[in-house]
Amino acid sequence: MSECILYNDDCIKVMDKMIEEGKNVDLIVCDPPYLTTSRGNNGNSGGMFLKKINMIGKVFDNNTCSVQQWGKRIYTLLKDGGHCYIMTNHKNLIEYLNVLTGYGFKFIKSLIWKKDNKIMGQFFMSQFEYILFFRKGRGIKINNCGTSDILEVPHKKLKGADGQNLHDTEKPVKLMEILIENSTKENEVVLDFAMGIGTTGIACKNLNRNFIGIEIDETYFNIAEERINEVHGE
């Protein structure tokens, strides 16, 4: 049975501790909190109740951890030959590529997650997200070479009792399963240093991979822990 270790803490502190203890991981998959295009129009991102943080290009209160902070640490933690998937948007694309390759990552290619919903904007509607695919050191091919670099995975976000999204940037489990299955073997270790409500962890449990998840927000962490434990049958 795969192991799942969860931390409700600051990812920088946890990763520094892991590095100090000489730990490493086989794969990193993360959708880190990042700046978005500020939206002064309503679109479908909350209508008249659009959050103030959306208006200034933020989605979460805890998104001040920069790529300069986590980038070097994930490079240190990743095993040689390991893969790394980082999700982002066009606003952060150039910075992420420059910073992460500067730390030593080899950029393989950009995958596209084609979503089934569109987000209003002033310059074309947004319907996809970038998944930046990196490796550390030697190149190791993915397990399913026939996988397209355009991943068409529909998604319906989970809602709370109040009808609101449990997490505004939740990703589908199937999307994470595609990435994890392609870049690890059973019982290898996957790290998500900003796990949100635990989607990557659920995918790992489904595929019999070990998982290390970090989430600073207590509300999201509690949801993630409950969801992942349900996969355990606990």
Residue, then its C-alpha position, 0 to 999 in steps of 0.5 A: m500500500s502506498e504511503c501518504i505524508l501531508y503537511n499543513d505548513d509553509c512549503i519552504k520550511v518543509m522542503d528545507k527540512m526535507i533537504e536537511e534530512g537528505k530526502n529526495v523524490d521521483l516526481i514533482v507535480c504542482d499547480p503553484p499559486y501565481l499571479t493572474t491577469s487582473r480582471g475588472n470585468n465580470g465574465n464567469s469568474g464570480g459575476m458581481f461578487l468577483k473577489k477583490i483579490n481577482m481584481i488585482g491579479k490574485v486568486f488566493d491569500n497565500n500566493t506570495c511564495s515566488v518561483q525564486q523561492w521554491g524553484k531551487r528547492i524542488y531542483t535539489l529535492l528531485k532525483d537525477g532523471g526525475h520529471c517535473y510538471i509545473m502549471t501556470n498561465h501566460k502571465n508567468l510563463i517567461e519568468y518560470l521558464n527563465v528561473l527554473t532553467g537557470y536553476g538547472f532544470k532542462f525544459i522538455k516542452s509545454l503541455i496544454w490542458k484544454k479545459d471544458n470551460k472558458i473564462m472571460g477576458q479583454f483579449f480572447m477567452s481563456q480555455f487552456e493552461y500551460i503545463l511546463f514539463f521539465r527534467k533534471g539531468r539525464g533524459i528518461k522517456i515517459n511511460n506512455c509515449g503515445t500520450s498527446d501533448i494536448l490533454e483534453v480532460p473535462h472538469k467539474k469543480l467540487k462545491g461546498a454546502d454554500g454552492q461555492n467552489l471548494h477551491d478556485t483552481e482545483k484540477p481534475v484527478k484524471l489530469m494528474e493521473i496522466l502526468i503521474e502515470n507517465s513519469t513514475k513507477e509504482n511505489e515511487v515518490v511524488l511531491d506536490f508542494a502546494m496541494g490545494i484540496g489534494t487532487t495530486g494525492i488522490a491520483c497517487k493513491n489511485l496509481n499506488r504511488n507514494f505522496i508528499g503533499i504540502e498545503i499552508d491553508e488550513t481549510y484546504f489542508n483539512i479538505a485534502e486530508e479528508r479526500i485522500n483518507e477516503v481513498h485509503g478507506e479510512 
